[in-house]
Amino acid sequence: MRRLGLLCCLFWTAHVWAGAQQYEPLAASVQAALHAAVSDKSAPEPRFDSIEEKLDWLTEMSRRLEKRMPDRQGRLEFLKTVRYEAQRAGLDPHLIMGLIQVESGFRKHAVSSAGARGYMQVMPFWVRLIGSRDSNLFHLRTNLRFGCTILRHYLDIEKGDLYRALGRYNGSLGRPEYPNMVRAAWERHWAWGPRVIQARQ
């Protein structure tokens, strides 16, 4: 399993696995709940247990992301938004970093052959289903808000089964390649904690 994860990480350097969520009719109550989730305009201020944790996390994650996003200010805004939107949806921010790595390679304007857009490769039909006319999937916060809300929706459908939820997110339900790649990217590049930091120093 570990060998497969490493192979997946190596494979990512040459390719990204842009998603193609499948359209599925939503119950009116689910559609209304998802619409409310993406419409909230509260300020994106992520939660940290302390100022020290905030500084440590932003410093370390910024260092890891620097080669992919050279602009420091843009990088910090991106990291704060990822953390905020992931926390808001009840997701691990480091999982979302792994997903973005696999989906778009951290390219804001990425477009897949299926038409998925932005960092989290959100399919445009989601705008019609739960968004509004001014929902721009290339906008940082909009893209992350939609992507995290959609993944949370899939996790709820799959009763917390991350493997199946990731398969739904990518439009490859039942196939192991994509979930394994996201998990490998998450654990290899974005895992967080004191032990991880000490091991990398």
C-alpha positions, 0 to 999 in steps of 0.5 A, spaced: 500 500 500 505 504 501 509 503 495 502 504 491 502 511 495 509 513 493 508 511 485 501 515 485 505 521 488 511 520 483 505 519 477 502 526 480 508 530 478 507 529 470 499 529 471 493 531 474 487 528 475 481 533 474 475 531 476 468 530 473 463 530 478 457 526 476 450 530 475 445 527 480 438 530 481 438 533 488 432 533 493 429 540 494 431 540 501 438 538 500 439 543 494 436 548 499 441 546 504 447 546 499 445 553 496 445 556 503 452 553 505 455 556 499 451 563 500 454 565 506 458 571 506 462 571 513 469 573 513 474 567 512 478 567 518 480 560 520 480 557 527 487 556 530 488 553 538 493 559 539 497 564 535 503 560 536 499 554 532 497 559 527 504 562 526 507 555 525 502 552 521 502 558 516 509 558 516 510 551 515 504 550 509 507 556 506 514 553 505 511 547 502 507 551 497 512 556 495 515 552 489 507 552 486 505 559 488 511 563 488 507 570 491 507 570 498 501 574 499 497 570 494 500 564 498 498 566 505 491 568 502 490 561 499 492 557 505 487 561 510 482 560 505 483 553 504 483 552 512 477 556 513 473 553 508 475 546 510 473 547 517 467 550 515 465 544 512 467 539 517 473 537 513 481 536 514 484 542 511 490 537 509 486 533 506 483 538 501 490 540 500 492 533 497 485 533 493 487 540 490 494 537 488 491 532 485 485 535 481 489 541 479 496 542 481 494 548 485 492 552 478 487 557 479 485 557 472 485 549 470 480 547 466 479 539 465 477 536 458 470 535 462 469 542 463 471 542 471 474 548 473 479 551 478 483 549 484 478 544 486 475 542 479 468 544 480 463 542 475 459 548 472 452 544 473 453 545 481 452 553 479 446 552 476 444 547 482 446 551 488 449 557 486 447 564 483 448 568 477 455 571 479 458 564 482 465 564 479 468 558 479 475 561 478 474 565 484 479 563 490 473 563 495 468 561 491 471 555 488 474 552 495 467 554 498 463 549 492 469 544 492 468 543 500 461 543 500 460 538 495 465 533 498 462 534 505 455 532 501 458 526 498 461 524 505 454 525 508 451 521 502 457 515 503 456 515 511 463 518 512 466 513 507 472 517 505 474 512 499 467 512 496 466 520 497 473 521 493 470 517 488 464 521 487 468 527 487 472 525 481 467 521 478 470 515 478 466 511 484 469 504 485 476 505 482 482 506 487 486 510 483 484 517 485 482 516 492 489 513 493 492 518 489 489 524 494 491 520 500 498 519 498 498 527 496 495 528 503 500 524 507 506 525 503 506 533 502 501 536 507 500 532 513 501 536 519 503 535 527 509 536 531 512 529 530 511 531 522 515 537 523 520 535 527 521 529 522 522 534 516 527 538 520 
